Amino acid sequence: MHVVVRVVRSGNNVKLVEWQEDGKYLRRGWVPNQYIDIDNGVDDSILQKAAPYGLPLQYLLSPIVIETEQLADSIHRFGLWTKEDILRNANDIARAILLCCGLGASRVQTLVREFEDKEEA
């Protein structure tokens, strides 16, 4: 299957490209120039072998779990009970989710540091 990619950065013989995997997930990887056609298309078998760019956040963040009862309780604690409450208060919903799963910036940074420590060991 042919996938159209967005070129993020060009190197000597490679390009950092971005694409949607499975039509959902945003990915980035380094692909040799010879595999990228004139219309920025790349065969998906090449993308699967692309040298990954960035941290594997889908694995790093796996310890974070949100239980539906906890989330409902957290939303209620922000005073959101009705359809109107929910539709008018996107920021409070976001804060309730963050509070519920303990996903502050420091939690993400801790998970990344732990990953780097394992990589260096």
N, C-alpha and C positions, 0 to 999 in steps of 0.2 A: 504494500500500500504506500502511496506517495503522500507525504505530509508537507504542507507549506510551513516554513519556519520563519521566525523573525531573527535577523542577524543583529546581535547585541554588540559584538565587538569582533574586530578582525585582527588576527595575528599573522605571522609570516606564512604559514602553510595551513592554518586552521582558523575556524570561526567559532565564536561562542554563539550558539543559537538557542532560541526559546521556542517551545511548542506545547501544544496541549496533548497530553497523553490520555487515551481513551475518551477524548472529547470533554474531559473534566479537569485533570490535574495539570497545572503549569509546571513544566520541567525546563532545565537548562543543561546544556552539555557542549563539549568541544568536539567539533566534527572537522575532519580534513577537508580542505577546499574542493578536492576533486569529486567529493560525494554530494556537493551542493550544486544544483542546476541553476540555469540562468534566471528562473522564476522563484528562486529560493526554496525549491522543493528538495526533499531528502527522503529516501526510502526508509520506511519505519524500521527495517532490520538494521540499518546503520544507526538510527537514533537509539535503538536499544543497546548498542555497543558504545555510544558516545561517552567520552570521559566526563563523569559528572562534575557539575559546578555547584559549589556551595555545600552547606551542611545537609545531611539526610534528616530533615526535620520530621518527616513522617515516622521515623524510628525514634528519634530523640524525644518526641513529645508523647510517645505511646504510654508513659505512666499516667498521663492525665486522663481521667475518666469522669464523665458527668452522669450522675444518676438522675433519672427523670423526677423522682420525688424531691431530691435535693434542689434541683433547678426550679421546680414549681414553688417550693418554699422560699427560695432566694428571690424569685420574682415577686411573690406576695409580700415579702419583707420590704420591697421597694414601693409597696402600695399599689401594685398593678394587679387588678382582679378581673376587669372586664375587657371586652373586645376594644372598647374605646381607649381604655388605659394602655393596652398593649400597642395599639396603632399610633398613639400620640407620643409614646415615650421610648423611642429607639435607644437613646443613650442609657436610660435606666435598665433596659433589657440587657444591653451590653455589659453594664456594670454588674448586674445580677449574675450573668454567666461567668464573668471573671472572678467574682467573689465565690461563686459556687465551686469552681474547679481550682481555686487558688492559683489562677493563671495570671499573676502579675508579671511585670517585666523581670523582676528578680528571679522568679521561678524558672522562666525560660532561660535566663542567663545561667542559672545554676545547672540546669540540664545540659546546656552547651559546654560549660566548664568541665562537668563530669565526663562528657564525651571526649573532649580534648585530652583530659588526663588519661583516659583509657587508650586513646590513639598514641600518645607519647610513651606509654609504658611498654 
